[in-house]
Amino acid sequence: MFLSPWNANGPKQRRTSRRRRLGHSCDVCHARKIHCDAAKPKCNWCSHQNLPCTFRRHRSASLKSTRYVRMLDCTETPPFSRGWFPQDRAVETWAPTFARNLQSAGRHLGNICTFSGMHVLSTSSQEWMKACTGEELHLDRYHSAQVSWWQHSPPTESTPQGLLSSGLDLPEPAFLYEELKHYQSSTFGLFFPILDPSLFESTVRAACYNETSAASPGLSSAKACVYAFLALAPTVVHGSRLHRLKSSLEYACEAYRLLPEISKEPVSLDGLQTLLLLGLAGDFFTIDHLLSTASRFIYHLKANLSPRTVWENPTSLEYHARHLFWIAYICDKGFSLVTGLAPVLEDAQCDLTLAAIPSELDRPKGRLHLYGDPYPGSYVDMYARLALIQSRIYRDLYTPSALRKPDADLLRTIRDLDHAIEEWRESIPSGNQPSLITSAPRDSDMRYSIFHLQYHHCMIMIHQASSRCASWEQNQDTRGTSSSLAISVAASRSFLGGFLYSQLELGSQNLLFTLSYFLQASINLFCKILSRPLDNGNQEDLHIIGMISQLIAKHHRDDDPECYTAKITFAGGVIGELKRLAQCAIDKATREQDQVVGPQ
């Protein structure tokens, strides 16, 4: 089982320490040679002068600071030692040496991974890798395309009415309605039910017959909405067979060509739906632009607020706009946490109160929401609650102000977020709850696999932030931070192992959105191997990294668009390079150990 820093050595190892001096002067009081009461979180002088109260000057190693452990309160059960951790593999408390090694790797473990949307390592990180492995990291051999696939579409001509002409005709309305039914009944449609069947009829009439209405006031917006839906539906409903994928790309190009016309029309649900559908079907590097535009649509439609607080008599249009807000919020917070880009929907400007009704009440058939909010217990509801936590993770751990937090505040934030993600985990039906156990899922609903992946990623992002603690740099007590980092590595191991065992269908587009998660988790395991190259569990972690690289390569197809293949090849190559360097680190440490021990 997981051993917390408080019980790793067992009760027999606990000893009573002799009482030492009650406090030391903080850095400010020490420099001024004035009395310091060493109060927490700030001494009396620093509190009145509004100065940062730090204890960062060098001290004797015999006087170990306990302020970080005291903050977590050793008398309470730590948030990192719950019974839901794996029972079959012990995770030891790591030594301060491991912490200092990661410190030299850049201190911000998350920021050497995927926060720019790609794998970018700092110079100090690469120097650390070379010292551990004797080899250099070679990324120049892998090419990553930067041009979005839809930018290669052929030119079009304008009609006298100002609409862009299209060589791709819209299907018959009957086909569109049938395709919508397939989409709504699919797993993807359960998580992202963007289109309301009753309102979609107005969209189809405007797109096919030029019949505008209050629901669909713009012809270009309606056409773009239908094209965007046809770009997404064939891939997520029927799979990514070649002829369907080509059709999806053609429909997406038509939708993108209509975006300038949408900006000239009144802000509408059709326009917002177009942006969200393209975001779900489109290229990774265009999502930020689409979400940014979608956020302005949401604010114009007042969908960031509860309809019953804005409108005297809300209609189905206002309720559906609110429903689209929650889908955009889910996409925005997840994308922000993966890329490190600031979210486009500011929490302070949004009413984030979810519907509060007993979940056992029957949900009317065909209803997507309750007054715009997801039905309690639905997939969208669980995803929205997770997005609220993802927003807190980014805001409290990775914003510029969060990066300046003192260690005590940082560890307190990690503890609070750990509790929050655990409460969310327990809200999932017991048979489908994620955990840190690396095993194949048994008798579980595969529709919950997305929650398993998101849960593990949240655990990684929460606990790897402890690598910023200054205690590592100053050779101080690292028991709390080491335990937190152990959880981050365990979550990475479980994330990658769970994905290998899962039955998720990885089409090229679906794989594209998971690459950042793969890189993040693989680098966590890679850093752990480099820091402890002689650990007995390294071969298992090395095997997992290699299997993930093979999984990515297996889903690479030459028939896929160049943009997809370039990014997939890049990620697979980088993870394969990490495996090679990790093996080099193990071999180097083994040789050095043999030289020290000498021939037997």
VENPE-V47636 format. One record per run of one state. SS is the DSSP state (helix for helix, strand for strand, loop for the rest). FROM is the first residue (numbers start at 1). TO is the last residue. If there is no record, write none. Layout:
SS|FROM|TO ; SS|FROM|TO
//
This chain:
loop|1|1 ; strand|2|2 ; loop|3|10 ; helix|11|13 ; loop|14|26 ; helix|27|32 ; loop|33|43 ; helix|44|49 ; loop|50|66 ; helix|67|72 ; loop|73|90 ; strand|91|91 ; loop|92|95 ; helix|96|104 ; loop|105|108 ; helix|109|112 ; loop|113|122 ; helix|123|133 ; loop|134|148 ; helix|149|152 ; loop|153|157 ; strand|158|158 ; loop|159|163 ; strand|164|164 ; loop|165|172 ; helix|173|185 ; loop|186|186 ; helix|187|191 ; loop|192|196 ; helix|197|209 ; loop|210|218 ; helix|219|238 ; loop|239|241 ; helix|242|257 ; loop|258|258 ; helix|259|262 ; loop|263|268 ; helix|269|281 ; loop|282|283 ; helix|284|300 ; loop|301|306 ; helix|307|310 ; loop|311|315 ; helix|316|339 ; loop|340|346 ; helix|347|349 ; loop|350|369 ; strand|370|370 ; loop|371|372 ; strand|373|373 ; loop|374|378 ; helix|379|397 ; loop|398|399 ; helix|400|403 ; loop|404|406 ; helix|407|426 ; loop|427|429 ; helix|430|432 ; loop|433|445 ; helix|446|468 ; loop|469|469 ; helix|470|473 ; loop|474|478 ; helix|479|501 ; loop|502|507 ; helix|508|531 ; loop|532|537 ; helix|538|554 ; loop|555|561 ; helix|562|597 ; loop|598|600
//
